[in-house]
Amino acid sequence: MHDPADRDPEQPALRRSVTLPLLTLYGLGTIVGAGIYVLVGKVASQAGVYAPVAFLVSALIAAFTAFTFAELSSRYPRSAGESYYAEVAFGRRWFSGLLGWTVVAVGSVSAATMSNGFVGYFQIFLPIPSWLIILALVVALTAVATWGIAESVWLAALITVLEVGGLLLVLYVAGGSMGEGVHSLRELVPPPEGQVWVGILLGSFLAFYAFIGFEDMVNIAEEVKNPRVTLPLGILAALGISTLLYILVSIVAVTALPLAELGASSAPLVDIVRRHSAFAEDAISVIGLIAVVNGALIQIIMAARVIYGMSAQGLAPRVFGAVHARTRTPLRATLFVGAIVLTLALGFPLVELAKATSFITLCIFACMQITLLTLKRRQPVMEHAVSYPLWVPAAGLLCTLALLGFQVWMSLSA
């Protein structure tokens, strides 16, 4: 089996410069960047006033998987994490390669989704054609991703602080606006009726996209300081903070706006604060733009690192394993990912991209849970690595398969 340590020592290597606070903000930026700022209205169109419950269900499913990735990344802190974990567990190079390229596809589709989400916020300011906005955005993000990992992550961290500030502004401005949506918090508790829960589960499948991001953190493992400890802590911290923010903001969303208006909005947080404060409207519009950009940037960085890591395993062309001597980034891999993102962003609508990302990511999560179950049977506790009970990945696998099965059933029934 190939290993990143087998790289030519005379060639430039990735720079290990990411600390726990930076890593947490990196993951939080990916999670927050797309979910709330773009999809909260779409989740409400499926789950109705029970959108906060849909987010909670998705968070619980994501939590099992977050623990799975936390342990895997602590056991094997490598770039192209998912591909590497699978190769260690099963020794099937074709499967490891397929899994790695699937992760690249998810990152690319996710970045394309966010690029589409950017258009709705940008056109509030300038009525520029969508294709031109997407082209300029993806080219700029690809250029930033080649700049350097420390610089890129610092930029992502600063933007993440701004994103969280924007969500806190929404809570402050519109937090007391009961009446235009639901009239009481008691209305947010779903009854035990099948049709209601079908809507909640449909919303959960779409809301699950809003939690995608914590798994991306494992793919910059070779640039993280003390990764066996830092990666698990960063993953769990990013998911916990984002879950709290999502539930609070979704409660405000369904209480502040009529559901029809919320579901039809391409910039839902702007519409929520518009009737309360002109300053807040402008601020959220700008922050929404920056938030979506941040998420797309992180996805491009992640996908490039996966291709870089796969090149060391012999699962991707060696040309993608080259690190630029000055920036210490995988330049060719980054440019390749940028081209894929641009193609997808120009070719597919937002909701279809989000659904595809959720479905493929759930498949990857199921593979990772099976991988950890396999590894834990061989070596229940690994020296210097965190370890969680066997039931955690088992429960995650059951939840993931249930959500996948539900989506397939609904698609066939449509």
C-alpha positions as CSV (number, residue, x, y, z in Angstrom):
1,M,0.0,0.0,0.0
2,H,1.3,3.5,-0.9
3,D,1.6,6.0,1.8
4,P,2.1,9.8,1.7
5,A,5.3,9.3,3.6
6,D,6.7,7.6,0.5
7,R,6.9,10.9,-1.4
8,D,10.2,12.0,-2.7
9,P,11.9,13.8,0.2
10,E,13.6,16.2,-2.2
11,Q,10.2,17.5,-3.4
12,P,8.4,20.3,-1.5
13,A,5.9,19.0,1.1
14,L,2.7,20.5,2.5
15,R,3.3,23.0,5.3
16,R,2.0,21.9,8.8
17,S,0.6,25.2,10.1
18,V,-3.1,24.7,11.0
19,T,-3.9,24.9,14.8
20,L,-7.1,23.8,16.6
21,P,-8.8,27.3,16.5
22,L,-8.1,27.6,12.8
23,L,-9.2,24.1,12.1
24,T,-12.5,24.6,13.9
25,L,-13.2,27.8,12.0
26,Y,-12.2,26.1,8.8
27,G,-14.8,23.4,9.4
28,L,-17.4,25.8,10.7
29,G,-16.9,27.9,7.6
30,T,-17.8,25.0,5.4
31,I,-20.8,24.0,7.4
32,V,-22.3,27.4,8.0
33,G,-21.4,28.9,4.6
34,A,-24.0,27.1,2.5
35,G,-26.7,25.7,4.8
36,I,-28.4,28.5,6.6
37,Y,-27.6,31.3,4.3
38,V,-28.9,29.5,1.2
39,L,-31.1,26.5,2.1
40,V,-33.2,27.4,5.2
41,G,-36.1,28.5,3.0
42,K,-35.9,25.3,1.0
43,V,-36.0,23.1,4.1
44,A,-39.0,25.0,5.3
45,S,-40.8,24.4,2.0
46,Q,-40.5,20.7,2.7
47,A,-40.9,20.5,6.5
48,G,-43.1,23.6,7.1
49,V,-43.0,25.1,10.5
50,Y,-41.1,22.0,11.7
51,A,-38.0,23.0,9.8
52,P,-36.1,23.3,13.2
53,V,-37.0,19.7,13.9
54,A,-35.7,18.7,10.4
55,F,-32.4,20.4,11.2
56,L,-32.2,18.6,14.6
57,V,-32.8,15.2,12.9
58,S,-30.1,15.9,10.4
59,A,-27.7,17.0,13.2
60,L,-28.3,13.8,15.1
61,I,-27.5,11.7,12.1
62,A,-24.5,13.8,11.3
63,A,-23.2,13.5,14.9
64,F,-22.7,9.7,14.7
65,T,-20.7,10.2,11.5
66,A,-18.7,13.1,13.0
67,F,-17.5,10.7,15.8
68,T,-16.7,8.2,13.1
69,F,-14.5,10.7,11.2
70,A,-13.0,11.9,14.4
71,E,-11.7,8.4,15.3
72,L,-10.6,7.6,11.7
73,S,-8.7,10.9,11.4
74,S,-7.0,10.3,14.8
75,R,-6.0,6.8,13.7
76,Y,-4.7,7.7,10.3
77,P,-4.1,11.5,9.9
78,R,-3.6,11.6,6.1
79,S,-4.7,13.6,3.1
80,A,-7.3,11.8,0.9
81,G,-8.5,10.5,4.3
82,E,-11.5,8.4,3.1
83,S,-9.5,6.7,0.4
84,Y,-6.7,6.0,2.8
85,Y,-9.0,4.6,5.5
86,A,-10.7,2.3,3.0
87,E,-7.3,1.0,1.7
88,V,-6.1,0.2,5.2
89,A,-9.4,-1.6,6.1
90,F,-10.0,-3.5,2.9
91,G,-6.9,-3.4,0.8
92,R,-9.0,-3.1,-2.4
93,R,-7.3,-0.4,-4.5
94,W,-10.2,-0.1,-7.0
95,F,-12.6,0.6,-4.1
96,S,-10.2,3.1,-2.5
97,G,-9.8,4.9,-5.8
98,L,-13.5,5.0,-6.4
99,L,-14.2,6.3,-2.9
100,G,-11.5,9.0,-3.3
101,W,-12.8,10.2,-6.6
102,T,-16.3,10.2,-5.2
103,V,-15.1,12.6,-2.4
104,V,-13.6,14.8,-5.0
105,A,-16.9,14.8,-6.9
106,V,-18.8,15.7,-3.7
107,G,-16.5,18.6,-2.9
108,S,-16.7,19.9,-6.5
109,V,-20.5,19.6,-6.6
110,S,-20.7,21.3,-3.2
111,A,-18.6,24.2,-4.3
112,A,-20.7,24.5,-7.4
113,T,-23.9,24.5,-5.2
114,M,-22.5,27.4,-3.2
115,S,-21.4,29.2,-6.3
116,N,-25.0,29.0,-7.5
117,G,-26.2,30.2,-4.1
118,F,-23.9,33.2,-4.4
119,V,-25.8,34.4,-7.4
120,G,-29.0,35.1,-5.5
121,Y,-27.3,37.3,-3.0
122,F,-25.0,39.1,-5.5
123,Q,-27.9,40.0,-7.8
124,I,-29.5,42.0,-4.9
125,F,-26.7,44.5,-5.6
126,L,-26.0,44.2,-9.3
127,P,-28.3,42.5,-12.0
128,I,-25.4,40.8,-13.7
129,P,-26.0,37.6,-15.7
130,S,-25.7,34.5,-13.6
131,W,-23.1,32.8,-15.8
132,L,-20.8,35.8,-15.6
133,I,-21.0,35.9,-11.8
134,I,-20.3,32.2,-11.5
135,L,-17.3,32.4,-13.9
136,A,-15.7,35.3,-12.0
137,L,-16.3,33.7,-8.6
138,V,-14.9,30.3,-9.4
139,V,-11.8,31.8,-11.1
140,A,-11.1,34.0,-8.1
141,L,-11.6,31.2,-5.6
142,T,-9.3,28.9,-7.5
143,A,-6.6,31.6,-7.5
144,V,-7.0,32.1,-3.7
145,A,-6.8,28.3,-3.1
146,T,-3.4,28.2,-4.8
147,W,-2.1,31.0,-2.6
148,G,-1.0,28.9,0.5
149,I,-2.7,26.8,3.1
150,A,-2.0,29.1,6.1
151,E,-3.1,32.2,4.2
152,S,-6.2,30.4,2.8
153,V,-7.3,29.0,6.1
154,W,-6.7,32.3,7.9
155,L,-8.9,34.0,5.3
156,A,-11.5,31.3,5.7
157,A,-11.4,31.7,9.5
158,L,-11.8,35.5,9.4
159,I,-14.8,35.1,7.1
160,T,-16.3,32.4,9.4
161,V,-16.2,34.9,12.3
162,L,-18.1,37.3,10.1
163,E,-20.6,34.6,9.1
164,V,-21.4,33.7,12.7
165,G,-21.7,37.4,13.4
166,G,-24.3,37.6,10.7
167,L,-26.4,34.8,12.1
168,L,-26.2,36.4,15.6
169,L,-27.4,39.7,13.9
170,V,-30.4,37.8,12.5
171,L,-31.2,36.4,15.9
172,Y,-30.9,39.8,17.5
173,V,-33.0,41.7,14.9
174,A,-35.7,39.2,14.2
175,G,-35.6,37.0,17.3
176,G,-38.8,38.4,18.8
177,S,-40.9,38.6,15.6
178,M,-43.6,36.1,16.4
179,G,-46.8,36.3,14.5
180,E,-46.1,36.5,10.7
181,G,-45.1,32.9,10.6
182,V,-46.1,30.7,13.6
183,H,-47.6,32.4,16.6
184,S,-46.2,30.2,19.4
185,L,-43.2,28.1,20.0
186,R,-45.6,25.2,20.9
187,E,-46.6,25.1,17.2
188,L,-43.0,24.0,16.4
189,V,-43.5,20.6,18.2
190,P,-44.7,18.1,15.5
191,P,-47.7,15.8,16.2
192,P,-47.3,12.0,15.8
193,E,-48.8,12.0,12.4
194,G,-47.2,10.1,9.5
195,Q,-47.7,12.8,6.8
196,V,-46.1,15.5,9.1
197,W,-43.0,13.3,9.7
198,V,-42.7,12.5,5.9
199,G,-42.3,16.3,5.4
200,I,-39.8,16.5,8.3
201,L,-37.8,13.6,6.8
202,L,-37.8,15.2,3.4
203,G,-36.7,18.4,4.9
204,S,-34.0,16.5,6.9
205,F,-32.6,15.1,3.7
206,L,-32.2,18.5,2.3
207,A,-31.1,20.0,5.6
208,F,-28.4,17.3,5.9
209,Y,-26.5,19.2,3.2
210,A,-26.2,22.1,5.7
211,F,-24.1,19.9,7.9
212,I,-21.7,18.7,5.2
213,G,-18.2,20.1,5.9
214,F,-16.9,18.4,9.1
215,E,-15.7,15.5,7.0
216,D,-13.7,17.8,4.8
217,M,-11.5,18.6,7.8
218,V,-9.7,15.2,7.7
219,N,-8.3,16.0,4.2
220,I,-6.0,18.7,5.4
221,A,-4.6,16.4,8.1
222,E,-1.0,16.7,6.7
223,E,-1.2,20.5,7.3
224,V,-2.6,20.3,10.9
225,K,-0.4,20.5,14.0
226,N,-0.7,17.5,16.3
227,P,-3.5,16.0,14.1
228,R,-4.3,12.9,16.2
229,V,-5.7,15.2,18.9
230,T,-6.5,18.4,17.0
231,L,-8.7,16.8,14.2
232,P,-11.2,15.0,16.6
233,L,-11.6,18.1,18.7
234,G,-12.0,20.4,15.7
235,I,-14.6,18.1,14.0
236,L,-16.8,17.9,17.1
237,A,-16.5,21.5,18.0
238,A,-17.4,22.7,14.5
239,L,-20.5,20.4,14.3
240,G,-21.7,21.4,17.8
241,I,-21.5,25.1,17.2
242,S,-23.2,24.9,13.8
243,T,-26.0,22.8,15.1
244,L,-26.9,25.3,17.8
245,L,-26.8,28.2,15.3
246,Y,-28.9,26.3,12.8
247,I,-31.7,25.4,15.2
248,L,-31.9,29.0,16.6
249,V,-31.9,30.6,13.1
250,S,-34.5,28.1,11.7
251,I,-36.8,28.9,14.6
252,V,-36.5,32.6,13.8
253,A,-37.1,31.9,10.1
254,V,-40.4,30.0,10.5
255,T,-41.7,32.5,13.1
256,A,-40.7,35.6,11.2
257,L,-41.9,34.9,7.7
258,P,-45.0,33.3,6.1
259,L,-43.9,29.8,4.9
260,A,-44.7,30.5,1.3
261,E,-42.5,33.6,1.2
262,L,-39.7,31.8,3.1
263,G,-39.8,28.8,0.8
264,A,-39.7,30.9,-2.4
265,S,-36.8,33.2,-1.2
266,S,-33.4,32.9,-2.9
267,A,-31.9,35.0,0.0
268,P,-34.0,34.0,3.0
269,L,-32.0,35.7,5.8
270,V,-32.2,39.0,3.9
271,D,-36.0,38.7,3.7
272,I,-36.2,37.9,7.4
273,V,-34.4,41.1,8.6
274,R,-35.7,43.4,5.8
275,R,-38.8,44.5,7.6
276,H,-36.9,45.1,10.9
277,S,-33.8,47.1,9.9
278,A,-32.4,48.5,6.7
279,F,-28.9,48.3,8.1
280,A,-29.3,44.6,9.0
281,E,-30.7,44.0,5.5
282,D,-27.6,45.4,3.9
283,A,-25.3,43.7,6.4
284,I,-26.8,40.3,5.9
285,S,-26.8,40.7,2.1
286,V,-23.1,41.3,2.2
287,I,-22.3,38.6,4.8
288,G,-24.4,36.1,2.8
289,L,-22.3,36.8,-0.2
290,I,-19.1,36.3,1.7
291,A,-20.4,33.2,3.6
292,V,-21.2,31.3,0.4
293,V,-17.8,32.3,-1.1
294,N,-16.1,30.9,2.0
295,G,-17.8,27.6,1.8
296,A,-16.9,27.2,-1.9
297,L,-13.3,28.1,-1.2
298,I,-13.0,25.5,1.5
299,Q,-14.5,22.8,-0.7
300,I,-12.0,23.6,-3.5
301,I,-9.1,23.4,-1.0
302,M,-10.4,20.1,0.3
303,A,-11.0,18.4,-3.1
304,A,-7.5,19.4,-4.3
305,R,-5.9,17.8,-1.1
306,V,-7.8,14.6,-1.8
307,I,-6.4,14.4,-5.3
308,Y,-3.0,15.2,-3.9
309,G,-3.2,12.5,-1.3
310,M,-4.5,10.0,-3.8
311,S,-1.5,10.6,-6.1
312,A,0.7,9.4,-3.2
313,Q,-1.4,6.2,-3.0
314,G,-1.1,5.7,-6.8
315,L,-4.8,6.2,-7.2
316,A,-4.5,9.5,-9.1
317,P,-2.0,10.6,-11.8
318,R,1.4,11.6,-10.3
319,V,1.2,15.0,-11.9
320,F,-1.4,15.9,-9.3
321,G,1.1,15.2,-6.5
322,A,3.3,18.1,-7.3
323,V,3.6,20.8,-4.7
324,H,4.5,24.3,-5.8
325,A,7.8,25.3,-4.3
326,R,6.8,28.8,-3.3
327,T,3.1,28.4,-2.2
328,R,3.5,24.8,-0.9
329,T,0.1,24.0,-2.3
330,P,-0.9,21.3,-4.9
331,L,-1.2,23.8,-7.7
332,R,-2.2,21.4,-10.6
333,A,-4.7,19.6,-8.5
334,T,-6.3,22.9,-7.4
335,L,-6.6,24.1,-11.0
336,F,-8.2,20.8,-12.0
337,V,-10.8,21.1,-9.3
338,G,-11.5,24.7,-10.2
339,A,-12.3,23.6,-13.8
340,I,-14.7,20.9,-12.5
341,V,-16.5,23.3,-10.2
342,L,-17.0,25.8,-13.0
343,T,-18.5,23.2,-15.3
344,L,-20.9,22.0,-12.7
345,A,-21.9,25.5,-11.5
346,L,-22.8,26.6,-15.0
347,G,-24.7,23.4,-15.8
348,F,-27.0,22.6,-12.9
349,P,-29.5,24.4,-10.6
350,L,-29.0,24.9,-6.8
351,V,-31.5,22.5,-5.4
352,E,-30.6,19.6,-7.7
353,L,-26.9,20.1,-6.9
354,A,-27.7,20.1,-3.1
355,K,-29.7,16.9,-3.4
356,A,-27.0,15.2,-5.3
357,T,-24.4,16.2,-2.8
358,S,-26.5,15.0,0.1
359,F,-27.2,11.6,-1.5
360,I,-23.5,10.9,-2.5
361,T,-22.2,12.1,0.8
362,L,-24.6,9.8,2.7
363,C,-23.1,6.9,0.6
364,I,-19.6,7.9,1.5
365,F,-20.6,8.2,5.2
366,A,-22.0,4.7,5.1
367,C,-18.7,3.4,3.6
368,M,-16.7,5.2,6.4
369,Q,-18.9,3.7,9.1
370,I,-18.4,0.2,7.7
371,T,-14.7,1.0,7.4
372,L,-14.4,2.0,11.1
373,L,-16.4,-1.0,12.2
374,T,-14.0,-3.2,10.3
375,L,-10.9,-1.5,11.7
376,K,-12.3,-1.6,15.3
377,R,-12.9,-5.3,15.1
378,R,-9.2,-5.8,14.2
379,Q,-7.8,-3.2,16.7
380,P,-10.4,-1.9,19.2
381,V,-8.1,0.7,20.7
382,M,-5.2,2.2,18.7
383,E,-2.3,3.7,20.6
384,H,-2.2,7.6,20.5
385,A,-5.6,7.7,18.8
386,V,-9.1,8.6,20.2
387,S,-11.5,5.7,20.4
388,Y,-15.3,5.6,20.7
389,P,-17.7,2.7,21.5
390,L,-18.5,0.3,18.7
391,W,-22.2,1.2,18.8
392,V,-21.4,4.8,17.6
393,P,-20.4,3.9,14.0
394,A,-23.1,1.1,14.1
395,A,-25.8,3.6,15.0
396,G,-24.5,6.0,12.4
397,L,-24.6,3.3,9.7
398,L,-28.2,2.5,10.5
399,C,-29.3,6.1,10.5
400,T,-27.5,6.8,7.2
401,L,-28.9,3.8,5.5
402,A,-32.4,4.7,6.8
403,L,-32.1,8.2,5.4
404,L,-30.8,6.9,2.1
405,G,-33.6,4.3,1.8
406,F,-36.2,6.9,2.6
407,Q,-34.9,9.2,-0.2
408,V,-34.9,6.3,-2.7
409,W,-38.4,5.3,-1.8
410,M,-39.7,8.9,-2.1
411,S,-37.9,9.2,-5.5
412,L,-39.5,6.0,-6.8
413,S,-42.9,7.0,-5.4
414,A,-42.9,10.4,-7.1
